[in-house]
């Protein structure tokens, strides 16, 4: 009999016991603050979801060419993409966010004519800097992931498409990119969860996200554990939804060598 057959039931029992303890403890806690802060919590969850989804979509659209150019060249662009990924992956995202908001953002008011431009109302807000920082971070990591995925596609498939007279862009659109995405699905789900766990950092530049609103609740009510437990539950729901979606995608699109 497989050793995992003995381990798995014990894990299930431990999870059930842990959940039972949390539920039992919750009845003895103070949840009276929820109705008062419910609208703010919902707005903050919307901010977190918007930043997460928008940075993932924009980041992935940029990560594909960043990964592709490292495989196909030309060499100067490949080196530029490699340096970008190395810098982003080698520096903390909090540092990147602060450089954008407190560094670059502090320079904009001194640029002539910028105050009268249409973009000025956005430059004085914190969320564009949070969006850019999260997006660039995602590009840096996923650019390397996509590079490996593109290299992992069997070259024979691409040669066969070339022999059939397919245009390079058609090969990329119909064969190379779909096969690379198929290979990257198991990794991408985990990367999205890591991106979710990076979103609380936006609270450090005055973006009122889920983490920021619960920090304010703790400061105003002097209640510590209940807001933290609810905050953890919200992030668990987000992470569970991401994991479930990608598990379904992996089932429908198994990797074929």
N, C-alpha and C positions, 0 to 999 in steps of 0.2 A: 504493500500500500504506500502511496506517495506521502512523503513527510509533510507536505503542505496541507494534507487532509486533516492532520492533527492540529496544525497551527491555526488554520482559518477559523474554525468554530470558536477557539479561545479569543481570537481578535473580535469576533462578532459579539461575544459575551461582554468583553471589556468595553466595547463601544456602547452597548445597551446599558451597562451599569453606569458609565460616565454620563450618558444622556439622562438617565433616571435621577442621578445625583444633582445635575444641573436644574432639571425641572423641579425637583423637590426643594432645592435651595431658592429657586425663583419665587416661590409662594411666600417666602419670608423676607423678600426684599421690597424696597420702596419703588414702585413704578408710577407714582402719582404725577410725576413730571412729564410723562409722555404726551397727554392731551395738549399741554401748554406749548410744547416744542414740536409737535407733529408736523405742522406746516413747514417749519424751518428744516426739519429732518428730510422731508420729502423733496424740498427744493435742493438740498445739499446732495441727496442721492442722485438727483437729475444732473447736477453739475459733475459728479464723479462719473456717471454713466456716459455723459456727453464727451468729457475729456478722454475717457478710456476708448470709446468707440472711434471718435474722430482721429485720435493719435494713432490707433492701430490701422485704420483704413489708409490715412495719409502715409504713415510709416511704411506699410507694406507695399504701397504703390511706388515708393521710392526705393525700397529694399530690393525689389526685383531688378531694376537696372543696375543698382550698386553691386549686386551679386553677379549679374550677367557680365558686366564689363570687366570684372576680375578674371573671368574665364576666357572671354573672347578678345579683350583688348579694345582699342589700342593701348600700348604699354603705358603711356603717360596717364591716361584715365584710369587704368588698372591700378597703378601706383597711388594715384590720388584717392581712389576708393579704398584701397588697403590702409592708407595712412588715416583716413577719416574713421574707418571702423576701429583701428587700433587706438586712436585717441579717445573715441567715445567709450569703448569697452574698458579702457585703462584709467578712466577718471570717474569719480562718483557722479551720479545724476544730480545729486543735490548741488554739487559744485557747478555743474553745467547750468542748472536753473538759476543759481545766484549770479553767475557771470552774465547771463542774458538779462535778468531783471535788474540787478543792482549795478551791473557794469554797462552793458549796451543800452539798457533803458535809461540810465542816468545821462547818457551822451545825447540822446535825441532832443531834449529841450534846447540845446545849444546849437542845433543845426538850423541855419537860416531858412525861413519859409515853411518849415515843417509844421509849425503850430497852426498855420492857415490851411493846411492840406486836409483832404478827406480822411486820411489815415490817422491823424492825430488823436481823435477820440478813442481809437483802439490801442494806441501806443501808451496811453496813460492808464490803461486797465492792466490787471495782473494776469488774467486768464490767457491772453495771446502768448505771453512768455512761457506760461505753464504748458500750453499746447505745443509750442515749438520745441521746448526742452524734452517733453515726453516723446514727441515724434522723432526727433533726432536720435534719442536714446534707442528707440525701437529700430530705427534704420540701421544704427551701428551694429546691433546684435543680429538682426534678421538679414542684413546684407551678407554677413559671414555664413549664416545658415543657408541662405539661398545659393551662395557660391558653392558650398558643399553639395547642395541638392542638384545644381546644374551639372557639376562634375560627376555626380553619381549616376546620371542617366546613361545607360549603355550606348557607346558611340556607334555601335552597329545600327541602331534604330535611326540615328541621324544620317548615317551614310546611305541607308536604304531610301530615306526620304529624298536625299540629294540625287540619288541615282534615278529616282522617278521624276526628276525635274521640278521639284517643289521650290518655290521662292524661299529664301532664308527667313523672311518674316512669317511666311506660312508655316514653315517648320517650327519656328519658335512658338507660334500661336496654337498649333494643333498637336504638336508632339512634345517638344522640349519643355515648355512651361508646364503643361498639364502633368507630365511625368515627374517633373521636379516638385510640383506642389503635392503630388501623391506621396512622394517620399518624405516630405517635410511635415506632413500633418501631425504625426505623433510628437514632434518637437514643438510645433507651433502652438499646440494647446498649452503646454507648460510655459512657453514664452508669454502667452497672453495673460496667464495667471500672475507671472512675475511683473508684467506691466500693470496689472491691477494693484499689486502690492506696492508699486512705486507711486501711485497717484496720491497717497497721503502727504507726500513731500510738497505738493502744491500749497498746502496750508502755510508753509514757511514764507511764501511770498504773497500772503493776504488773499488767497483764493478760498472762498468759503465752500469747501467740499464736505464730504461726510465726516472725515476725521476732524476737520476744524469745528464743525457744529457740535460734535460730541465733546470736544475739548472745552468749548464755551459752556456747555451744559454742566460739566463737572465743576467749572470755576464758579458758576452762578448758583448752583444748588448745593455745592459741597458734598454731592453724592458721587462716589467713585466707581464702585463695582458694577452697578446696574447699567450706566451708560456704556462702560467698556464691554460688558457682555452683549448688549444689543448691537454695538458697533462690530464686534467680532461676528455676530450672527449675520449681519448685513454683508460683510465681506465673504463669509462662507457661502451665502446664497449666490453671490456673483461668481465666485470660484466654481461652485458646483454646477452652475448653468454653463459656464465655459467648458468645463470638463465633460459634461453630458453631451454638449453639441459636438465636440471633437471626437468623442467616443463613437457617436452615431456616424460621423463622417468617415472615421477610420473603418467602421464596419462595412459601410457602403462602398468604400474605395480602398480595398486592401492593396498593399504594395506588391507589385509583381516584378520579378527580376527577369 
